[in-house]
Amino acid sequence: MFSYLIKRILMMIPALLAITMVSFFILQVVPGDPARAIAGIDSSEEHVEAIRHQLGLDKPIYVQYAIFLKNAVQLNFGQSIRSQDDVIKQVLPRYKNTLILALASILLSVAVGILAGVIASTKHNTVTDYAITSLVLLGISAPSFWIGLLFILILSVYTGLFPAGGMEGIRSIFLPAVTLAAPSAAITARMTRSSMLEVLRMDYIKTARAKGQIETKVIFKHALRNALMPTITVVGIQFGYLLGGSVLVETVFSWPGLGWLIVDAIFAKDYPVVQAGVIFFAFSFILVNLVVDILYTYINPRVTYR
């Protein structure tokens, strides 16, 4: 296991390097001039050139990337073009808020998705199975922003049960967490149902039932544990999508997370903030996939790493 972890950690380095390279060069071709945005529309060319020199934007692009990479390793992403504050001081608090939202969403989606998948598989070809399958299809098909606006309209505007936006107490996390968890819970439920149906046909499940074990023990001890292997893979991937999807959900609910910060930074041509946010998102996705691989050994001890 230790040698496998070392290999995976070393594999993270070229992946992060590629991500930093892509994000850096894509932002270079985005229309707009950050120096002009700082100086203002009516500023003279001399003033704009002075700002460009101060930011290092007049250097060759490969030199700019080398400087950016060197500083990024030290978690130094420079200063925000818009506010002139350190980027890391802006990103870390927003990143913490995004992690809170993502963790709440993934826990909710896993709990609801696995439970719905188990119920649907044990009630195969019944009204319950059809109802859950229909809800799964709706959760996968409906856009997150539409679900969010619907929740705001019903649970906030009409009933006043939850705040419509912002981050004020634990009640404010409910609507964005449910909105973000809905598609993920639907995908988890579909995968769990499919895996459970396959496992329930296995001979060892028939043997356990023939020995007189109660159905609940057969389902949750024998069947579910073996059916969770592909589900965990989906959950790990979905966590990465939750981080990416939080950009839209945070904007809808005015949740002060990293996704909302990136959106504002894109409109403001604040490239250092955008680059830092992308790197934090990418690192989180890679780290979650490593954790998922480790969890395999706890669910199925037969899994070995080479």
C-alpha positions as CSV (number, residue, x, y, z in Angstrom):
1,M,0.0,0.0,0.0
2,F,2.8,2.4,0.9
3,S,4.6,2.0,-2.4
4,Y,1.3,2.4,-4.2
5,L,0.6,5.7,-2.4
6,I,4.1,7.0,-3.3
7,K,3.4,6.1,-7.0
8,R,0.0,7.8,-7.0
9,I,1.4,10.9,-5.3
10,L,4.2,11.1,-7.9
11,M,1.6,10.7,-10.7
12,M,-0.2,13.8,-9.2
13,I,2.7,16.0,-10.2
14,P,2.5,15.7,-14.0
15,A,-1.3,15.9,-13.8
16,L,-1.2,19.2,-11.8
17,L,1.6,20.4,-14.1
18,A,-0.6,19.8,-17.1
19,I,-3.6,21.5,-15.5
20,T,-1.5,24.6,-14.6
21,M,-0.2,24.8,-18.2
22,V,-3.7,24.5,-19.8
23,S,-5.3,27.0,-17.4
24,F,-2.4,29.5,-17.9
25,F,-2.3,29.4,-21.6
26,I,-6.1,29.4,-22.1
27,L,-6.4,32.6,-20.0
28,Q,-3.7,34.2,-22.2
29,V,-6.0,33.9,-25.3
30,V,-9.1,35.2,-23.5
31,P,-10.1,38.6,-25.0
32,G,-9.4,41.6,-22.9
33,D,-6.4,43.3,-21.4
34,P,-6.0,43.2,-17.6
35,A,-3.7,46.2,-17.6
36,R,-6.4,48.2,-19.5
37,A,-9.0,47.0,-17.0
38,I,-7.0,48.3,-14.1
39,A,-6.0,51.5,-15.7
40,G,-9.4,52.4,-17.0
41,I,-10.8,53.0,-20.4
42,D,-9.7,56.7,-20.5
43,S,-6.1,56.1,-19.4
44,S,-3.2,56.8,-21.7
45,E,-1.2,54.1,-23.4
46,E,1.9,55.1,-21.3
47,H,0.0,54.4,-18.1
48,V,-1.3,51.1,-19.4
49,E,2.2,50.1,-20.5
50,A,3.5,50.9,-17.0
51,I,0.9,48.7,-15.4
52,R,1.6,45.9,-17.9
53,H,5.3,46.1,-17.0
54,Q,4.5,46.1,-13.3
55,L,2.5,43.0,-13.7
56,G,5.1,41.3,-15.9
57,L,2.7,41.0,-18.8
58,D,5.2,42.5,-21.2
59,K,7.5,39.5,-20.8
60,P,7.5,36.5,-23.2
61,I,4.7,34.1,-22.4
62,Y,7.0,31.2,-21.5
63,V,8.8,33.4,-19.0
64,Q,5.4,34.4,-17.5
65,Y,4.5,30.7,-17.1
66,A,7.8,29.8,-15.5
67,I,7.4,32.6,-13.0
68,F,3.8,31.6,-12.3
69,L,4.8,27.9,-11.8
70,K,7.6,28.8,-9.5
71,N,5.3,30.9,-7.3
72,A,2.4,28.4,-7.4
73,V,4.6,25.7,-5.9
74,Q,5.1,28.1,-2.9
75,L,1.3,28.9,-2.9
76,N,2.1,32.4,-4.0
77,F,-0.3,33.3,-6.7
78,G,0.5,37.0,-6.6
79,Q,-1.9,39.8,-6.1
80,S,-5.5,40.2,-7.3
81,I,-5.6,42.5,-10.3
82,R,-8.9,43.9,-9.1
83,S,-8.4,44.3,-5.3
84,Q,-4.6,44.2,-5.1
85,D,-4.9,41.8,-2.2
86,D,-3.0,38.5,-2.0
87,V,-4.8,35.9,-4.0
88,I,-4.3,33.1,-1.5
89,K,-6.0,35.2,1.2
90,Q,-9.0,35.5,-1.0
91,V,-9.0,31.9,-2.2
92,L,-8.6,30.0,1.0
93,P,-11.7,31.3,2.8
94,R,-13.8,30.7,-0.3
95,Y,-12.3,27.3,-0.8
96,K,-13.3,26.3,2.8
97,N,-16.9,27.4,2.1
98,T,-17.0,25.4,-1.1
99,L,-15.7,22.3,0.7
100,I,-18.4,22.7,3.3
101,L,-21.0,22.8,0.6
102,A,-19.5,19.9,-1.4
103,L,-19.1,17.7,1.7
104,A,-22.7,18.3,2.8
105,S,-23.9,17.5,-0.8
106,I,-21.8,14.4,-1.2
107,L,-23.0,13.0,2.2
108,L,-26.6,13.7,1.3
109,S,-26.3,12.2,-2.2
110,V,-24.5,9.1,-0.9
111,A,-27.1,8.5,1.8
112,V,-30.1,9.1,-0.4
113,G,-28.7,7.5,-3.5
114,I,-27.6,4.2,-1.9
115,L,-30.8,3.9,0.1
116,A,-32.9,4.6,-3.0
117,G,-30.8,2.1,-5.1
118,V,-31.2,-0.6,-2.5
119,I,-34.9,-0.1,-2.2
120,A,-35.4,-0.1,-6.0
121,S,-33.4,-3.3,-6.4
122,T,-35.2,-5.2,-3.7
123,K,-38.6,-4.0,-5.1
124,H,-37.6,-4.8,-8.7
125,N,-40.4,-4.3,-11.3
126,T,-42.8,-2.9,-8.7
127,V,-44.5,0.5,-8.4
128,T,-41.8,1.5,-5.9
129,D,-39.0,0.6,-8.4
130,Y,-40.8,2.5,-11.2
131,A,-41.3,5.6,-8.9
132,I,-37.6,5.7,-7.9
133,T,-36.5,5.2,-11.4
134,S,-38.6,8.1,-12.6
135,L,-37.2,10.3,-9.8
136,V,-33.7,9.3,-10.8
137,L,-34.4,10.2,-14.5
138,L,-35.7,13.6,-13.4
139,G,-32.7,14.2,-11.1
140,I,-30.3,13.4,-14.0
141,S,-32.1,15.4,-16.6
142,A,-33.1,18.5,-14.7
143,P,-30.5,21.3,-14.8
144,S,-29.1,22.4,-11.4
145,F,-29.9,26.0,-11.9
146,W,-33.6,25.1,-12.6
147,I,-33.8,22.9,-9.5
148,G,-32.2,25.7,-7.5
149,L,-34.6,28.3,-8.7
150,L,-37.5,25.9,-8.0
151,F,-36.4,25.4,-4.5
152,I,-36.0,29.1,-3.9
153,L,-39.5,29.7,-5.2
154,I,-41.2,27.0,-3.2
155,L,-39.1,26.7,0.0
156,S,-38.0,30.3,0.4
157,V,-40.3,32.8,-1.4
158,Y,-43.7,31.0,-0.8
159,T,-43.0,29.2,2.5
160,G,-40.1,31.1,4.0
161,L,-38.6,27.9,5.5
162,F,-35.1,28.5,4.3
163,P,-33.1,31.6,3.2
164,A,-32.9,32.2,-0.5
165,G,-29.2,32.9,-0.5
166,G,-26.1,33.8,1.4
167,M,-24.3,32.0,4.2
168,E,-26.0,32.7,7.5
169,G,-26.3,29.8,9.8
170,I,-26.9,26.1,9.1
171,R,-30.3,26.6,7.5
172,S,-28.7,28.5,4.6
173,I,-26.8,25.4,3.5
174,F,-29.9,23.2,3.0
175,L,-31.1,24.6,-0.4
176,P,-27.7,24.7,-2.2
177,A,-26.7,21.4,-0.7
178,V,-29.9,19.6,-1.9
179,T,-29.7,21.3,-5.3
180,L,-26.1,20.2,-5.8
181,A,-26.7,16.7,-4.4
182,A,-29.8,16.0,-6.6
183,P,-28.0,14.9,-9.8
184,S,-25.3,13.1,-7.9
185,A,-27.9,11.2,-5.8
186,A,-29.7,10.2,-8.9
187,I,-26.6,8.8,-10.5
188,T,-25.6,7.0,-7.3
189,A,-29.1,5.5,-7.0
190,R,-29.0,4.2,-10.6
191,M,-25.5,2.7,-10.2
192,T,-26.4,1.1,-6.8
193,R,-29.7,-0.4,-8.2
194,S,-27.8,-1.8,-11.2
195,S,-25.0,-3.3,-9.1
196,M,-27.5,-4.7,-6.5
197,L,-29.6,-6.4,-9.2
198,E,-26.5,-8.1,-10.5
199,V,-25.2,-9.2,-7.0
200,L,-28.6,-10.4,-5.9
201,R,-28.5,-13.0,-8.7
202,M,-25.2,-14.5,-7.4
203,D,-25.0,-18.0,-6.0
204,Y,-23.7,-16.9,-2.6
205,I,-26.8,-14.7,-2.1
206,K,-29.0,-17.8,-2.8
207,T,-26.9,-19.8,-0.4
208,A,-27.2,-17.2,2.4
209,R,-31.0,-17.2,1.9
210,A,-31.1,-21.0,1.9
211,K,-29.3,-21.0,5.3
212,G,-32.2,-19.1,6.7
213,Q,-30.5,-15.7,7.2
214,I,-32.9,-12.8,7.6
215,E,-33.4,-10.8,4.4
216,T,-32.1,-7.6,5.9
217,K,-28.8,-9.2,6.8
218,V,-28.5,-10.7,3.3
219,I,-29.1,-7.4,1.7
220,F,-26.9,-5.1,3.8
221,K,-24.1,-7.5,4.9
222,H,-23.6,-9.7,1.8
223,A,-25.1,-8.0,-1.2
224,L,-24.6,-4.3,-0.5
225,R,-20.9,-4.6,0.4
226,N,-20.1,-6.3,-2.9
227,A,-22.3,-3.9,-4.9
228,L,-20.6,-0.8,-3.5
229,M,-17.4,-1.2,-5.5
230,P,-18.7,0.5,-8.7
231,T,-20.8,2.9,-6.6
232,I,-17.7,4.2,-4.8
233,T,-16.0,4.9,-8.2
234,V,-19.1,6.9,-9.2
235,V,-19.1,8.8,-5.9
236,G,-15.5,9.7,-6.3
237,I,-16.1,11.1,-9.7
238,Q,-19.2,12.8,-8.6
239,F,-17.3,14.6,-5.9
240,G,-15.2,16.2,-8.6
241,Y,-18.3,17.2,-10.5
242,L,-19.8,18.6,-7.3
243,L,-16.8,20.9,-7.0
244,G,-17.2,22.0,-10.6
245,G,-21.0,22.2,-10.4
246,S,-20.7,24.4,-7.3
247,V,-19.7,27.3,-9.6
248,L,-23.3,27.5,-10.9
249,V,-25.1,26.6,-7.6
250,E,-23.0,29.1,-5.6
251,T,-23.9,31.8,-8.1
252,V,-27.6,31.0,-7.9
253,F,-27.7,31.0,-4.1
254,S,-25.1,33.7,-3.6
255,W,-23.0,31.2,-1.6
256,P,-19.6,32.8,-0.9
257,G,-17.5,29.9,-2.3
258,L,-14.6,29.5,-4.6
259,G,-16.9,28.9,-7.6
260,W,-18.6,32.2,-7.2
261,L,-15.2,33.9,-6.7
262,I,-14.0,32.4,-10.0
263,V,-17.0,33.6,-11.9
264,D,-16.5,37.2,-10.6
265,A,-12.8,37.0,-11.4
266,I,-13.5,35.9,-15.0
267,F,-15.8,38.9,-15.6
268,A,-13.2,41.2,-14.0
269,K,-10.3,39.7,-16.0
270,D,-8.7,38.9,-12.7
271,Y,-6.4,36.1,-14.0
272,P,-4.4,35.3,-10.9
273,V,-7.6,34.5,-8.9
274,V,-9.0,32.4,-11.8
275,Q,-5.7,30.4,-12.0
276,A,-5.5,29.8,-8.3
277,G,-9.1,28.7,-8.1
278,V,-8.7,26.2,-11.0
279,I,-5.6,24.7,-9.4
280,F,-7.4,24.3,-6.0
281,F,-10.3,22.6,-7.8
282,A,-8.0,20.3,-9.7
283,F,-5.9,19.3,-6.7
284,S,-9.1,18.4,-4.8
285,F,-10.4,16.2,-7.6
286,I,-7.1,14.3,-7.8
287,L,-6.9,13.9,-4.1
288,V,-10.5,12.5,-3.9
289,N,-9.7,9.9,-6.5
290,L,-6.7,8.8,-4.4
291,V,-8.9,8.5,-1.4
292,V,-11.4,6.4,-3.4
293,D,-8.7,4.0,-4.4
294,I,-7.7,3.5,-0.8
295,L,-11.3,2.9,0.3
296,Y,-11.5,-0.1,-2.1
297,T,-9.3,-2.1,0.3
298,Y,-11.6,-1.5,3.2
299,I,-14.7,-2.5,1.3
300,N,-13.1,-5.4,-0.5
301,P,-9.9,-6.8,1.0
302,R,-9.3,-8.9,-2.1
303,V,-8.3,-5.7,-3.9
304,T,-4.5,-5.5,-4.1
305,Y,-2.3,-2.7,-5.4
306,R,0.9,-3.1,-7.4
